[in-house]
Amino acid sequence: VVSMKSPLSSAMQRYGGRQIALPNQTIYINNLFDKLSKDLLRSELYVLCSQYGAVLDVVSMKSPKMRGQAFVVFQHLTSASVALQKLQGFEFYGKPMRIAFCKSKSDAVAKEDGSFVPKHKRKAVGGIADFKQPQQKKDKAAQEAEEPAAVEDMMEEDGAEEQPPNKILFLQRLPVEVNEVMLQALFKQFPGLQEVRMVPGKKGIAFVEFENDVQANQAKDTLQGFKLTPTNAMKITFAKKN
């Protein structure tokens, strides 16, 4: 069962006066063909999603409010992220799937990590994050023209001089399992997101670009020190321009 936990659960945290939805091992799927039986829908989704990683559970309910919807619980966060990216808009029985990360941790995941709380001891709160497709990447020439300075120059010691505000943020101290889809899910909640770029061969760092420096600064101030995992607090600075 997918539980709807407190807004301050591991999958939903409040920073800078706003709720921030985190990438989750559970994905929420809607716009599904609602004439399938519950068992057939679960079976079809299990087979479809298992190609991206181990699936712990598939939850679908036939109540009028839940028709055409399902939750798929993956064992690993990276699997859920890849499935969301690859299956977004996938034609399933003639209808494009709409997928988002679930805002709450599923019971299956909670039982695995030891944080499970019986249903009668928790309050249920609803809500599913709206998913917005990230904008298409710029062409290579445009990207290279705005590329920040060498990564080695960016990785400065704490206390180093802050770069002047600009529209590109430099992220450090990211957990190794983080990928572009996870970061897009986090930063798309701020207006003006243009692109998320991981750095090939460099773990724990990434660049996030906005339309302007005001939008970048809003995301920076809100997510500074944000914990993607209990041990990884993001460090965000403005990128150093060439």
Secondary structure as GFF3:
##gff-version 3
##sequence-region A 1 242
A	DSSP	beta_strand	12	15	.	.	.	ID=ss1
A	DSSP	beta_strand	18	21	.	.	.	ID=ss2
A	DSSP	beta_strand	26	30	.	.	.	ID=ss3
A	DSSP	alpha_helix	38	50	.	.	.	ID=ss4
A	DSSP	beta_strand	55	59	.	.	.	ID=ss5
A	DSSP	three_ten_helix	64	66	.	.	.	ID=ss6
A	DSSP	beta_strand	70	74	.	.	.	ID=ss7
A	DSSP	alpha_helix	77	87	.	.	.	ID=ss8
A	DSSP	beta_strand	91	92	.	.	.	ID=ss9
A	DSSP	beta_strand	95	96	.	.	.	ID=ss10
A	DSSP	beta_strand	98	101	.	.	.	ID=ss11
A	DSSP	alpha_helix	107	113	.	.	.	ID=ss12
A	DSSP	three_ten_helix	119	121	.	.	.	ID=ss13
A	DSSP	alpha_helix	140	145	.	.	.	ID=ss14
A	DSSP	alpha_helix	151	154	.	.	.	ID=ss15
A	DSSP	beta_strand	168	172	.	.	.	ID=ss16
A	DSSP	alpha_helix	180	187	.	.	.	ID=ss17
A	DSSP	beta_strand	193	198	.	.	.	ID=ss18
A	DSSP	beta_strand	206	210	.	.	.	ID=ss19
A	DSSP	alpha_helix	213	223	.	.	.	ID=ss20
A	DSSP	beta_strand	227	229	.	.	.	ID=ss21
A	DSSP	beta_strand	232	233	.	.	.	ID=ss22
A	DSSP	beta_strand	235	238	.	.	.	ID=ss23
###
